[in-house]
């Protein structure tokens, strides 16, 4: 709801040029911007799905309600920090820090925080974290409570990071079966690769799977691992293979290299984020008629490294929003 000052500016005909910019800047500094931060980050990152498939207590006895709530809040607090500091969007893809409370620090194996609540915590390479994609919330919402789901992780990356929704699978595709009791233990990746030889599946899997398999070193609740726990079958639990090739041919060996490739694609990632913000602001799906308006916002945001607050400002000042 506009406040008294904004109503006064509108009545005085001051919502144009510098007057409009001043009002937008004032609103970006107002505490009520937190409503946007909370709502948009949850919508963009699909955080309503956290806990949709409760982790199996036998497999993950340490998973509790406090951890689940902390996981759901971490990406929101991270977005809040990115916005407050007006950081470049590269930080959404990788970083040497996160926002964590005591429960998350314990889960991630980080030093215990000095104060209660969420705070900025430094990360080291051996922590295997950084950016949104290695957060427990994202890794958990793309799992089914018992095992990770690489295809679902790839779909999430496609939708959230690139704003591309893959087509649904064909109706006649058989599910991926578990390893039989007398069979040799194999990873989900190996079973997916056999499954994807189906001609009707191969094209989509070729584009989607690598973006999910890059995070195979994280289990169903986002814990780091080097071997995949296979509940049935014979032999040792197999080593995880997180290598892959992007659709354009660029290879990667693990999630760290994959995130670097995403940063190389920052122009695409920035446009996707801007499309998500515009969809939120307009409360409708974008159409082809909106593309010139989106491009104008992209061009403006690129001038300063696609910084988060600058992106929101550019959207608010755009013709796409003002003339909707």
Secondary structure, 3 states (H helix, E strand, C coil): CCCHHHHHHHHCCCCCHHHHHHHHHHHHHCCCHHHHHHHHHHHHHCHHHCCCCCCCCCCCCCCCHHHHHHHHHHHHHHHHHHHHCCCECHHHHCCCEEEECHHHHHHHCCCCCCCCCCEEEECCHHHCCCCCCCCHHHHHHCECCCCECHHHHHHHHHHHHCCCCCCCCCCCCCCCCCCCCCCECCCHHHHHHHHCCCHHHHHHHHHHHHHHHCCCCECCCCCECCECCCCCCECCCCECCCCEECCCCCEECCHHHHHHHHHHCHHHHHHHHHHHHHHHHHCCCCCHHHHHHHHHHHHHHHCCCCEHHHHHHHHHHCHHHHCC
